[in-house]
Amino acid sequence: MDKQEPLKEMMKYISKCPVCGMSYGKRQLQFFAGKDNANLAHINCAKCDSNFITMIMFFDTGVSSVGIVSDLTFQDAQRLHASEKINVDDLIDGHKLIFEQSEKILEYLIK
C-alpha cells in the first residue's frame, strides 16, 4: 500500500491547527517514530506556534488518526520517545519528591 495517498487523505482531516484554525503545510508534519502500521508525528503551527502530537495508523481500508495538543517541540518528542521508559519505582520516587516539596512550601507559607 502506498502511504502517500492515505497520508494526503488524512491531512484533509488534521490539516488545521486545533488552537487557531490556520492550515498546516506539508513541511509542518514530521514523523518521529513508527511500528507496523502506526506512526507518531509532530505538527507545529506556523501562526500560533502550537504543537500537536498525532498517531497515524494506516490500514488496508484507510487511515485513522488521534492526537493531542502538546507543549513538546519535535526534538522533545523524538528525545522522549527514545528515552528509557519509567517504571513503578520511578513513579513512586517522583510522587515522594513532589509530596516532600509541597510540605516544605506549605510550612514556609504558614510561618
C-alpha positions in Angstrom: 0.0 0.0 0.0 1.4 3.4 -1.0 1.4 5.6 2.2 1.3 8.8 0.2 -2.4 8.5 -0.8 -3.7 7.7 2.7 -1.4 10.4 4.1 -2.9 13.0 1.7 -6.4 11.9 2.7 -5.6 12.0 6.4 -4.2 15.5 6.1 -7.6 16.7 5.0 -8.8 15.9 8.5 -5.9 17.2 10.5 -4.9 20.0 8.2 -5.9 22.8 10.5 -4.4 23.9 13.8 -6.9 23.0 16.6 -5.9 26.2 18.5 -6.0 28.9 15.9 -7.5 27.2 12.8 -4.6 28.0 10.5 -3.9 25.5 7.7 -0.8 23.3 8.2 1.7 23.0 5.4 3.2 19.6 4.5 6.6 20.7 5.9 5.0 21.1 9.4 4.2 17.4 9.7 7.3 15.4 10.9 7.3 11.7 11.7 9.4 10.7 14.6 8.5 7.1 15.3 6.7 4.2 13.8 6.0 0.5 14.1 4.0 -1.7 11.8 1.0 0.4 10.6 1.2 3.0 13.4 3.3 6.2 13.1 3.8 9.1 15.5 4.1 12.5 14.0 4.6 16.1 15.3 2.9 19.1 13.8 3.8 22.7 14.6 1.6 25.6 13.7 3.5 28.4 11.9 0.9 31.0 13.0 0.4 30.4 16.8 3.4 28.1 17.4 1.2 25.4 19.0 2.4 21.8 18.8 0.3 18.8 18.1 1.3 15.1 18.5 -0.6 12.6 16.5 -0.7 8.8 16.0 -1.5 8.0 12.4 -2.5 4.4 11.6 -2.6 3.0 8.1 -5.0 0.2 7.3 -6.0 -1.5 4.1 -9.3 0.3 4.3 -7.9 3.8 5.0 -6.2 5.9 7.6 -7.1 6.7 11.2 -5.6 9.4 13.4 -5.8 10.5 17.1 -3.8 13.4 18.5 -3.3 15.9 21.3 -2.2 19.5 21.7 1.2 19.5 23.3 4.0 21.8 24.5 6.6 19.4 23.1 8.8 20.5 20.2 9.7 18.0 17.5 13.1 17.5 19.2 11.4 17.0 22.6 9.1 14.3 21.1 12.0 12.5 19.5 14.1 12.6 22.6 11.3 11.5 25.0 10.2 8.7 22.7 13.7 7.3 22.6 14.3 7.7 26.3 14.1 4.9 28.9 10.6 4.0 30.0 9.7 4.9 33.6 8.9 2.1 36.0 6.9 1.9 39.2 9.8 2.8 41.4 10.4 6.0 39.3 6.8 6.9 39.7 6.9 6.4 43.5 10.1 8.4 43.8 8.6 11.2 41.8 5.4 11.2 43.9 7.5 11.3 47.1 9.6 14.2 45.8 6.5 16.3 44.9 4.9 15.5 48.2 8.0 16.5 50.2 8.4 19.7 48.3 4.8 20.5 48.8 5.1 20.0 52.5 8.1 22.4 52.7 6.3 25.0 50.7 3.3 24.8 53.0 5.5 25.1 56.1 7.2 28.1 54.7 3.8 29.8 53.8 2.3 29.1 57.2 5.3 30.8 59.1 
